[in-house]
Amino acid sequence: MKRRDFLKLSSSLVLLGTLGKVGSLMATAPEKEGQIPARSTVYFTRDISPDGLLKLYRKVNQNITGKVAIKWHSGEQHGPNIIPRNMVKALQENIPNSTLVETNTLYVGDRDTTEKHRQTLKVNGWDFCPVDIMDEDGAVMIPVKGGKHFKTMSVGKHMLDYDSMVVLTHFKGHAMGGFGGSMKNIAIGCADGQVGKKMIHVAPDNQDYSKWLSGKPFMENMAESAKATIDYFKPHIAYINVLRNMSVDCDCAGVSAALPKARDIGILASTDILAIDQASIDLVYKLPENELHDLKERIESREGLHQLTAMENLKMGSRSYKLIEVI
């Protein structure tokens, strides 16, 4: 049975230390042969360029095989903070049999219908290769193993056409999630626009966003949605976070996104979704106060750090990791 038929910076960075509930770079006892590693590996480069991105991808691509979905964020029209097109193009061209994938949005904007979404792809320059809008032909339910809020999650039907997934994420703030990392990218980004996203947001049929779910329950819903996608692809899934142009707003805010105050940090890559999002938060929280303040306020005012706790509770990965810089 084919898998798609299933439905069924430097060494000093390793010394960042523990940051309470935020940080988790921890010293651990030596690992014994046969044990599950106490720490996951997260690779890091300061080189935010096509070359830097490819170097990190090659560190985590061992299980990326077959037909590959590259899940990235296409962004609203003319969004100023999206991952540079030359970086995305370089990655796609260096992954055989790969396709950029997205889903339509629940909110009304430039991407809530396939027709509008395809126009936005052209405007934003995502026309250098085919793009699969995974819910263009509807959705399908897949299992949420161990879910407290969901037993199944609705995802774009085309997702089941792929054997592997590379999650390419612009790490930044987010109006509802506090921050958007790898988990948010697949939790919301693989759920279809008409059913799955509504399930996660517990959204009414109108556009009264004030009635949408928020805070810790929302973070838990996102984690369960992400777990469904991970369980479908695992172990054929890898994660890359690009810490660049980190506005407090998501790329879904388009040209209205707040100007970033935080400096660009680099790129992270891992096969552990919790470790990479934890490491991204840890690096952001090491920024000087004047650069950190707005992002931290956005993250904590939305209880965004609960994303990490929710993933930990679902055993989606490790909050303890070793950070390895790639020159």
C-alpha positions as CSV (number, residue, x, y, z in Angstrom):
1,M,0.0,0.0,0.0
2,K,1.4,3.4,-0.9
3,R,1.7,5.9,1.9
4,R,-0.4,8.4,0.2
5,D,-3.2,6.0,0.4
6,F,-3.1,6.2,4.2
7,L,-6.3,7.6,5.8
8,K,-6.5,6.0,7.4
9,L,25.9,31.8,16.7
10,S,29.1,29.2,16.8
11,S,29.7,26.7,19.6
12,S,28.7,29.4,22.1
13,L,25.2,29.0,21.0
14,V,25.2,25.6,22.6
15,L,25.8,27.4,25.9
16,L,22.6,29.5,25.8
17,G,21.5,27.8,29.0
18,T,18.0,27.1,30.4
19,L,15.4,29.9,30.1
20,G,12.8,28.5,32.5
21,K,9.6,27.5,30.7
22,V,10.9,29.3,27.6
23,G,14.4,27.8,27.2
24,S,15.4,24.2,27.1
25,L,19.0,23.9,25.9
26,M,19.9,21.4,28.6
27,A,23.0,19.4,29.6
28,T,22.2,15.7,29.7
29,A,24.0,12.5,30.6
30,P,25.7,10.7,27.8
31,E,23.2,8.7,25.7
32,K,23.6,4.9,25.8
33,E,23.3,2.8,22.7
34,G,19.7,1.9,21.9
35,Q,18.2,4.6,24.0
36,I,15.9,7.3,22.6
37,P,18.1,10.4,22.5
38,A,17.5,12.7,25.4
39,R,18.0,15.7,23.1
40,S,17.0,16.3,19.5
41,T,19.4,17.9,17.0
42,V,18.7,21.4,15.6
43,Y,21.0,22.8,12.9
44,F,21.6,26.5,12.6
45,T,23.2,28.9,10.2
46,R,23.5,32.7,10.2
47,D,23.6,32.6,6.4
48,I,20.1,33.6,5.2
49,S,20.6,32.8,1.6
50,P,19.9,30.1,-0.9
51,D,23.2,28.5,-0.1
52,G,22.6,28.6,3.6
53,L,19.1,27.1,3.2
54,L,20.4,24.3,1.1
55,K,23.2,23.5,3.5
56,L,20.7,23.0,6.3
57,Y,18.2,21.1,4.2
58,R,20.9,18.6,3.4
59,K,21.4,18.0,7.1
60,V,17.7,16.8,7.6
61,N,16.7,15.3,4.2
62,Q,17.6,11.7,4.9
63,N,14.0,10.5,4.9
64,I,12.6,12.9,2.2
65,T,11.7,10.5,-0.6
66,G,9.2,10.0,-3.4
67,K,6.8,12.8,-4.3
68,V,7.6,15.7,-2.0
69,A,5.3,18.5,-0.8
70,I,7.1,21.7,0.2
71,K,4.6,23.4,2.6
72,W,5.4,27.1,2.7
73,H,3.3,30.3,3.2
74,S,2.4,32.1,0.0
75,G,1.3,35.3,1.8
76,E,-1.2,37.9,0.9
77,Q,-0.5,40.1,-2.1
78,H,2.7,42.2,-2.0
79,G,3.5,40.9,1.5
80,P,6.9,42.6,2.5
81,N,8.2,39.8,4.8
82,I,7.7,36.6,3.0
83,I,10.7,34.3,2.5
84,P,12.6,35.6,-0.5
85,R,11.6,33.9,-3.8
86,N,15.2,33.0,-4.8
87,M,15.5,31.0,-1.6
88,V,12.3,29.1,-2.1
89,K,13.1,28.6,-5.8
90,A,16.6,27.2,-4.9
91,L,15.1,24.7,-2.4
92,Q,12.4,23.5,-4.8
93,E,14.8,23.0,-7.7
94,N,17.1,20.9,-5.5
95,I,14.4,18.6,-4.2
96,P,13.6,16.0,-6.9
97,N,9.9,15.5,-7.7
98,S,8.9,18.4,-5.4
99,T,5.9,20.8,-5.5
100,L,5.1,23.9,-3.5
101,V,1.8,23.3,-1.6
102,E,-0.7,25.5,0.2
103,T,-4.4,25.6,1.1
104,N,-7.0,28.3,0.9
105,T,-7.7,30.6,3.8
106,L,-10.8,30.7,6.0
107,Y,-10.7,34.5,6.4
108,V,-11.8,36.6,3.5
109,G,-8.8,38.0,1.7
110,D,-6.5,37.4,-1.3
111,R,-6.5,33.6,-0.9
112,D,-9.9,32.4,0.4
113,T,-10.8,31.0,-3.0
114,T,-8.7,29.0,-5.4
115,E,-9.2,31.6,-8.2
116,K,-8.0,34.5,-5.9
117,H,-5.2,32.4,-4.5
118,R,-3.8,31.6,-7.9
119,Q,-3.9,35.3,-8.8
120,T,-2.0,36.1,-5.5
121,L,0.6,33.4,-6.4
122,K,1.3,35.3,-9.6
123,V,1.4,38.7,-7.9
124,N,3.9,37.4,-5.3
125,G,6.1,35.7,-7.8
126,W,5.4,32.1,-6.9
127,D,5.1,31.2,-10.6
128,F,8.5,29.6,-11.1
129,C,7.0,26.1,-10.6
130,P,3.6,24.5,-10.3
131,V,1.8,25.2,-7.0
132,D,-0.7,22.7,-5.6
133,I,-3.5,24.3,-3.7
134,M,-4.3,21.1,-1.7
135,D,-7.9,21.8,-1.0
136,E,-8.7,22.9,-4.6
137,D,-10.7,19.6,-5.0
138,G,-12.0,19.4,-1.5
139,A,-10.8,17.8,1.7
140,V,-10.4,14.5,3.5
141,M,-10.4,13.5,7.2
142,I,-7.2,11.9,8.7
143,P,-6.7,10.6,12.2
144,V,-5.6,12.6,15.2
145,K,-3.8,10.0,17.3
146,G,-4.1,10.8,21.0
147,G,-6.2,13.9,20.5
148,K,-8.1,15.4,23.3
149,H,-10.1,17.9,21.2
150,F,-10.2,16.0,17.9
151,K,-10.3,12.4,16.7
152,T,-9.9,13.4,13.0
153,M,-8.8,16.6,11.2
154,S,-9.9,17.8,7.8
155,V,-7.0,18.5,5.4
156,G,-6.6,19.4,1.8
157,K,-7.4,16.3,-0.3
158,H,-4.3,16.6,-2.4
159,M,-2.0,16.2,0.7
160,L,-2.5,12.4,0.4
161,D,-0.9,12.5,-3.0
162,Y,2.6,13.1,-1.4
163,D,5.1,10.7,0.2
164,S,7.1,13.3,2.1
165,M,6.8,16.9,3.3
166,V,9.4,19.6,3.8
167,V,7.9,22.3,6.1
168,L,9.5,25.6,5.1
169,T,8.4,28.3,7.6
170,H,8.9,32.0,7.9
171,F,9.2,32.3,11.7
172,K,7.4,35.5,13.0
173,G,4.7,36.8,15.2
174,H,1.1,36.0,14.7
175,A,-2.2,37.8,15.6
176,M,-3.9,34.7,17.1
177,G,-1.1,32.2,17.7
178,G,1.4,34.6,19.2
179,F,4.0,33.3,16.9
180,G,4.0,31.2,13.8
181,G,6.6,28.5,13.5
182,S,6.7,25.0,11.9
183,M,3.8,23.8,14.0
184,K,1.5,26.7,13.0
185,N,2.6,26.3,9.4
186,I,1.2,22.8,9.1
187,A,-1.6,23.0,11.7
188,I,-3.4,25.8,9.9
189,G,-1.6,25.5,6.5
190,C,-2.6,21.9,5.8
191,A,-6.1,22.1,7.1
192,D,-8.5,23.0,4.3
193,G,-10.1,26.4,4.2
194,Q,-13.7,25.5,4.5
195,V,-13.7,22.7,7.2
196,G,-10.4,22.1,8.8
197,K,-9.5,25.7,9.6
198,K,-13.0,26.3,10.9
199,M,-12.6,23.2,13.2
200,I,-9.3,24.6,14.7
201,H,-10.6,28.1,15.1
202,V,-14.0,26.9,16.3
203,A,-15.2,29.6,14.0
204,P,-18.8,30.6,13.3
205,D,-20.0,31.0,9.7
206,N,-19.6,34.7,9.8
207,Q,-16.4,36.8,9.9
208,D,-16.7,38.0,13.5
209,Y,-13.1,37.1,14.5
210,S,-13.8,38.1,18.1
211,K,-15.8,34.9,18.4
212,W,-13.0,32.7,17.1
213,L,-11.2,30.5,19.7
214,S,-8.1,32.0,21.3
215,G,-5.5,31.4,24.0
216,K,-4.5,28.0,25.3
217,P,-7.4,26.0,23.8
218,F,-6.5,27.4,20.3
219,M,-2.9,26.4,20.7
220,E,-4.0,22.9,21.7
221,N,-6.2,22.6,18.7
222,M,-3.3,23.7,16.4
223,A,-1.1,21.1,18.0
224,E,-3.6,18.3,17.4
225,S,-4.1,19.4,13.8
226,A,-0.3,19.4,13.2
227,K,0.1,16.0,14.8
228,A,-2.4,14.6,12.3
229,T,-0.2,15.7,9.4
230,I,3.0,14.6,11.2
231,D,1.6,11.1,11.8
232,Y,0.6,10.8,8.2
233,F,4.1,11.6,6.9
234,K,6.4,10.5,9.7
235,P,9.3,9.8,9.4
236,H,9.2,11.4,5.9
237,I,9.0,15.0,7.2
238,A,11.5,17.7,8.0
239,Y,11.3,21.3,9.2
240,I,13.1,24.5,8.4
241,N,12.5,27.8,10.2
242,V,13.7,31.1,8.6
243,L,14.2,33.8,11.3
244,R,14.1,36.8,9.1
245,N,11.9,39.9,8.9
246,M,10.2,38.9,12.1
247,S,7.2,41.2,12.3
248,V,4.7,40.7,15.1
249,D,2.3,40.0,12.3
250,C,1.9,36.9,10.1
251,D,2.4,37.0,6.3
252,C,-1.4,36.8,6.1
253,A,-1.4,40.5,7.2
254,G,0.2,41.5,3.8
255,V,1.2,45.1,3.4
256,S,-0.5,46.0,6.7
257,A,2.1,44.0,8.7
258,A,4.0,45.9,11.4
259,L,7.6,46.7,10.5
260,P,10.0,44.2,12.1
261,K,12.1,45.5,15.0
262,A,14.0,42.3,15.6
263,R,17.2,41.7,13.7
264,D,17.5,38.7,11.4
265,I,18.9,35.7,13.2
266,G,19.4,32.9,10.8
267,I,17.9,29.6,9.6
268,L,17.2,26.5,11.7
269,A,16.5,22.9,10.5
270,S,15.5,19.7,12.3
271,T,13.5,16.5,12.0
272,D,11.8,17.4,15.4
273,I,9.0,19.9,15.2
274,L,9.0,20.7,18.9
275,A,12.8,21.1,19.1
276,I,12.9,23.5,16.1
277,D,10.1,25.8,17.4
278,Q,11.6,25.7,20.9
279,A,15.0,26.6,19.6
280,S,13.5,29.4,17.5
281,I,11.8,30.9,20.5
282,D,15.0,30.6,22.6
283,L,17.0,32.5,20.0
284,V,14.4,35.2,19.7
285,Y,14.3,35.5,23.5
286,K,18.0,36.2,23.6
287,L,17.6,39.4,21.6
288,P,18.2,42.8,23.2
289,E,15.1,44.1,25.0
290,N,14.5,46.9,22.4
291,E,14.3,44.3,19.6
292,L,12.5,41.6,21.6
293,H,9.8,43.7,23.4
294,D,7.1,43.7,20.7
295,L,7.5,40.1,19.6
296,K,7.6,38.9,23.2
297,E,4.4,40.9,24.0
298,R,2.7,39.5,21.0
299,I,3.7,35.9,21.9
300,E,2.8,36.1,25.6
301,S,-0.4,38.1,25.3
302,R,-1.8,35.4,23.1
303,E,-0.4,32.6,25.4
304,G,1.6,31.5,22.4
305,L,4.2,29.6,24.4
306,H,1.5,27.1,25.2
307,Q,2.1,25.8,21.6
308,L,5.3,24.2,23.0
309,T,3.6,22.7,26.0
310,A,0.7,21.4,23.8
311,M,3.2,19.6,21.5
312,E,5.1,18.2,24.5
313,N,1.9,16.8,26.0
314,L,1.1,15.1,22.7
315,K,4.7,13.7,22.6
316,M,5.4,15.4,19.3
317,G,9.1,15.9,20.0
318,S,11.6,17.1,22.6
319,R,12.0,20.5,24.2
320,S,15.6,19.6,24.9
321,Y,18.0,19.9,22.0
322,K,21.5,20.5,20.9
323,L,22.1,23.3,18.5
324,I,24.8,22.7,15.9
325,E,26.0,25.7,13.8
326,V,26.7,25.0,10.2
327,I,29.2,27.4,8.6
